[in-house]
């Protein structure tokens, strides 16, 4: 009778190992702990990045305020504190009658002397490298009341006259390196600070304003650099 041949695979029963439930739970906990640690580290990094970005935004905002503070202090010294108002976006304004005769875009002699003194404040600001690197435009704005007239023309011509007057009275500002920062625009009657029709309210609306506009490309580039580093 032929005997059956037995085949030995060389693998014993003990070689077939199945992890216990406890082993699987331990592995699961370790994996989850590892993920939690990675998430925690990432959250710390993200918080640090947000702090840096917020710091940069605060710095930019602070620079605009600092520049406006300098200009406001100087203008108040020249024309008096009660003649200067500070509005939205840190815009400085003074009534048009301080510089111009009624309904005219020709600066008075007294107005030219005021601009000569005030121009030194802009010179001081633009000589500060940190300020200059963030400034895009020093915008001079002309505003009129709503009394029917060619108010677009008058407001624009007054703003241009102020820029040209400062550059003419201060040779340093007349240089290309400084003059390139100045711009002028007119808003006619459409940005009033007073809504009534009284003589006093109409007078408040006839004004010249100065606004510092920062170079968005410069500080946004800095924020991108902070994000990518």
HULINMO-V181690 format. One record per residue. N is the residue number from 1. RES is the residue in one letter. SS is DSSP state (hx for helix, st for strand, lp for the rest). NEAR is the number of other ideal C-beta (glycine too) atoms within 12 Angstrom. D_LAST is the distance of its C-alpha to the last C-alpha in Angstrom with 1 decimal. Layout:
N|RES|SS|NEAR|D_LAST + N|RES|SS|NEAR|D_LAST
This chain:
1|X|lp|3|83.1 + 2|X|lp|4|79.8 + 3|X|lp|5|77.1 + 4|X|lp|6|73.7 + 5|X|lp|6|71.0 + 6|X|lp|6|68.1 + 7|X|lp|7|64.6 + 8|X|lp|7|62.4 + 9|X|lp|9|58.7 + 10|X|lp|6|57.7 + 11|X|lp|10|55.5 + 12|X|lp|9|56.8 + 13|X|hx|8|56.4 + 14|X|hx|7|54.2 + 15|X|hx|9|51.6 + 16|X|lp|9|50.7 + 17|X|lp|10|48.2 + 18|X|lp|10|47.0 + 19|X|lp|12|44.4 + 20|X|lp|10|45.8 + 21|X|hx|10|44.5 + 22|X|hx|10|43.3 + 23|X|hx|13|41.3 + 24|X|hx|13|39.6 + 25|X|hx|13|38.8 + 26|X|hx|14|37.3 + 27|X|hx|15|35.0 + 28|X|hx|15|34.0 + 29|X|hx|14|33.2 + 30|X|hx|14|31.1 + 31|X|hx|14|29.1 + 32|X|hx|14|28.6 + 33|X|hx|14|27.7 + 34|X|hx|14|25.0 + 35|X|hx|14|23.6 + 36|X|hx|14|23.8 + 37|X|hx|14|21.9 + 38|X|hx|14|19.0 + 39|X|hx|14|19.2 + 40|X|hx|14|19.3 + 41|X|hx|14|16.3 + 42|X|hx|14|14.3 + 43|X|hx|14|16.0 + 44|X|hx|14|15.0 + 45|X|hx|16|11.2 + 46|X|hx|15|11.8 + 47|X|hx|14|14.0 + 48|X|hx|17|11.6 + 49|X|hx|21|9.2 + 50|X|hx|17|12.5 + 51|X|hx|15|13.7 + 52|X|hx|22|11.1 + 53|X|hx|24|11.8 + 54|X|hx|16|15.4 + 55|X|hx|18|15.5 + 56|X|hx|25|14.4 + 57|X|hx|21|17.0 + 58|X|hx|16|19.5 + 59|X|hx|24|19.0 + 60|X|hx|31|19.7 + 61|X|hx|20|22.7 + 62|X|hx|20|23.9 + 63|X|hx|29|23.9 + 64|X|hx|32|26.2 + 65|X|hx|21|28.4 + 66|X|hx|24|28.7 + 67|X|hx|34|29.7 + 68|X|hx|35|32.2 + 69|X|hx|22|33.6 + 70|X|hx|29|34.4 + 71|X|hx|38|36.1 + 72|X|hx|30|38.0 + 73|X|hx|21|39.3 + 74|X|hx|28|40.6 + 75|X|hx|34|42.1 + 76|X|hx|23|43.9 + 77|X|hx|18|45.3 + 78|X|hx|27|46.7 + 79|X|hx|28|48.1 + 80|X|lp|14|48.2 + 81|X|hx|15|46.0 + 82|X|hx|11|48.2 + 83|X|hx|25|47.6 + 84|X|st|30|43.8 + 85|X|st|27|42.0 + 86|X|st|24|38.3 + 87|X|st|23|37.4 + 88|X|hx|13|34.6 + 89|X|hx|20|31.3 + 90|X|hx|27|32.5 + 91|X|st|29|35.1 + 92|X|st|38|37.9 + 93|X|st|38|41.4 + 94|X|st|42|44.9 + 95|X|st|32|48.1 + 96|X|hx|39|49.1 + 97|X|hx|27|52.5 + 98|X|hx|30|50.9 + 99|X|lp|39|50.2 + 100|X|st|34|52.5 + 101|X|lp|19|56.2 + 102|X|lp|21|56.8 + 103|X|lp|21|55.9 + 104|X|lp|20|54.9 + 105|X|lp|33|51.7 + 106|X|lp|21|53.1 + 107|X|st|31|51.7 + 108|X|lp|21|54.4 + 109|X|hx|15|55.0 + 110|X|hx|18|53.8 + 111|X|hx|31|50.7 + 112|X|hx|25|49.9 + 113|X|hx|19|50.2 + 114|X|hx|34|47.8 + 115|X|hx|37|45.2 + 116|X|hx|27|45.7 + 117|X|hx|24|44.8 + 118|X|hx|41|42.0 + 119|X|hx|37|40.4 + 120|X|hx|26|39.8 + 121|X|hx|34|37.3 + 122|X|hx|41|35.3 + 123|X|hx|32|35.6 + 124|X|hx|23|34.2 + 125|X|hx|36|31.2 + 126|X|hx|33|30.4 + 127|X|lp|20|30.8 + 128|X|lp|18|27.9 + 129|X|hx|11|24.8 + 130|X|hx|20|22.4 + 131|X|hx|33|24.7 + 132|X|hx|25|25.3 + 133|X|hx|21|21.7 + 134|X|hx|33|21.5 + 135|X|st|35|25.0 + 136|X|st|24|25.8 + 137|X|st|23|29.5 + 138|X|st|43|32.2 + 139|X|st|30|34.3 + 140|X|st|43|38.0 + 141|X|st|37|39.8 + 142|X|st|40|43.5 + 143|X|st|42|45.2 + 144|X|lp|39|48.9 + 145|X|lp|36|51.2 + 146|X|lp|22|52.7 + 147|X|lp|20|56.1 + 148|X|lp|11|56.9 + 149|X|lp|19|56.0 + 150|X|lp|16|53.7 + 151|X|hx|29|50.8 + 152|X|hx|20|48.1 + 153|X|hx|18|49.6 + 154|X|hx|32|50.2 + 155|X|hx|38|46.8 + 156|X|hx|26|45.0 + 157|X|hx|30|47.4 + 158|X|hx|44|47.0 + 159|X|hx|38|43.2 + 160|X|hx|27|43.6 + 161|X|hx|32|46.3 + 162|X|hx|47|44.1 + 163|X|hx|38|41.3 + 164|X|hx|26|43.9 + 165|X|hx|36|45.8 + 166|X|hx|40|42.9 + 167|X|hx|31|42.0 + 168|X|hx|19|45.6 + 169|X|hx|27|46.2 + 170|X|lp|27|43.2 + 171|X|hx|15|43.0 + 172|X|hx|22|39.5 + 173|X|hx|33|38.2 + 174|X|hx|21|40.2 + 175|X|lp|16|38.1 + 176|X|hx|11|35.7 + 177|X|hx|14|32.6 + 178|X|hx|26|33.6 + 179|X|hx|25|35.7 + 180|X|lp|18|33.0 + 181|X|lp|34|31.4 + 182|X|st|36|34.6 + 183|X|st|26|35.7 + 184|X|st|31|38.7 + 185|X|st|29|39.7 + 186|X|st|33|42.6 + 187|X|lp|32|42.7 + 188|X|lp|28|46.5 + 189|X|lp|27|47.7 + 190|X|lp|18|45.0 + 191|X|lp|29|42.7 + 192|X|lp|27|45.4 + 193|X|lp|28|44.8 + 194|X|lp|24|48.3 + 195|X|lp|14|50.0 + 196|X|lp|15|53.6 + 197|X|lp|16|56.3 + 198|X|lp|12|57.7 + 199|X|hx|15|57.8 + 200|X|hx|14|55.4 + 201|X|hx|19|52.8 + 202|X|hx|27|53.2 + 203|X|hx|25|52.7 + 204|X|hx|28|49.4 + 205|X|hx|35|48.1 + 206|X|lp|41|49.1 + 207|X|st|40|46.2 + 208|X|st|49|43.5 + 209|X|st|42|39.9 + 210|X|st|45|36.8 + 211|X|st|33|33.3 + 212|X|st|40|29.9 + 213|X|st|27|27.6 + 214|X|st|34|24.0 + 215|X|lp|22|22.0 + 216|X|hx|18|19.9 + 217|X|hx|14|18.1 + 218|X|hx|23|16.8 + 219|X|hx|28|15.4 + 220|X|hx|19|14.2 + 221|X|hx|17|12.2 + 222|X|hx|24|10.6 + 223|X|hx|24|10.0 + 224|X|hx|17|8.5 + 225|X|hx|15|6.1 + 226|X|hx|21|5.4 + 227|X|hx|17|5.7 + 228|X|hx|11|3.8 + 229|X|lp|12|0.0
